[in-house]
Amino acid sequence: MSKLLIQGPGRLEGELRVHGAKNSTLPLMAAALLCGSECILHNCPDLSDVDTSVRILRHLGCRTERSGSDVLVDPRGAAHWDIPETLMREMRSSIVFLGAIVSKMGKATLSFPGGCELGPRPIDLHLSALRKLGVSIQEDHGCLRCSAEQGLKGTNIAFSFPSVGATENVLLAACCAKGTTVITNAAREPEICDLADFLNACGGKICGAGDSTIVVEGVKKLDGCEHRVIPDRIAAATYLAAAAVTGSTLTLTHVLPAHMAPVLPVFEETGCQIDVDGETMRIVAPKRLSRMKNVRTMPYPGFPTDAQAPVMTMAAVAEGTSIFVENIFESRYKHVGELLRLGANIKVEGRVAVVEGVQRFSGAPVEAADLRGGAALVVAGLAAQGETLVSGVKHIDRGYESIEKSLRSLGARVIRIPEEPAGKVPICRAAVYQEG
Ligand code: UD1
């Protein structure tokens, strides 16, 4: 597996275009399966999770082509209703295909997504909602066999928690169901609105996306459409964190500032100045960050769990003590042990992390255990004195388009070291960072 070698500390400078949102692209690609003709999604990020979705659609029989940031899906050849276990394991969020497959094909066979890097990943909310829509589901030996021979029927679905994936699965399943579905306590994330906008552009009738109650009036069929994926608010927050820990001035383009509203106050608390002009955002970071008040992850419009790790990196080198409370996932502090290797002072007790800011990180070998935690280690490496070698980069590649190239374009000294034969240790020389 390749590694990232970072020579810090260094300032970032310049302008970076933020890529399209991974978490929108995946459900949109699943939604394309429902359409009666081809769809073109613009602004799709070049990520391994998008590759996995392309492979799933091709496996199902859809012609799927990628050209730059465009993905074309022609679902007219869809003939299969299963997702192979290897693809389910590669991307646990492949579960979002379930609602679309069962709606389109009247049946679906998937393996159970199981646990993941963030702890157990139950899908009980997805399954109980789909059962209410008329899907019969048998769970045996890690396999989900679903069928809806009579077709899907609109109903009332009240979620006990506003799960993003379960809300998406219900939108996909209910869009072409008979009758009306009312979802209460629906997730309100911008990616839900993006999915509803896409489905409506294809002829769907969905009202209220972005609010807690969504009403889906089932339609007989959907056409294809062209749609532009929203910008990735978490990638944007990560690059802001990179600027913050390095005392830099950085401009991000192609962002939707409204989607960033839950994270911006935290940056401002630390002394960063953020200026917004249309879809451009400029951050000017102070020499030393101040502590932040409590950061509690919550469903949107609360502080996003996906930004917790990169923002914790800021707290780890800020002046004073910051407290984090992770309310969404059970096991989302795997980056903490690695930040400690870089010299951070963080104590975790259950869902709470107490972060005592240190003056500076010092470079060390660290391992990414998950996507956002891995990105946090890269952010920390930029601010660390000396070399930081980040392994487990496949996790980071799931959510950031060539992170090393993006950072290098801003002046950071980061290179990707391709997989080495066992036992061979990379040689680190300053010149390599420029060549990379
Ligand atoms: C999505 C995002 C992920 C983000 C998360 C929360 C995608 C591809 N991924 O994940 O990046 O971190 O939202 O904002 O969009 N839960 C259950 N039962 C269920 C479903 C969820 O108990 O059936 C629990 C989960 O274990 C977790 C919480 O609900 O503790 C939130 O999960 P959910 O909102 O479903 O996240 P995902 O859709 O998996």
Residues whose N, C-alpha, C, O or C-beta is under 5 A from the ligand:
A	BS01	UD1	N23 S93 P120 R121 P122 I123 D124 L125 H126 P162 S163 V164 G165 A166 T305 D306 I328 F329
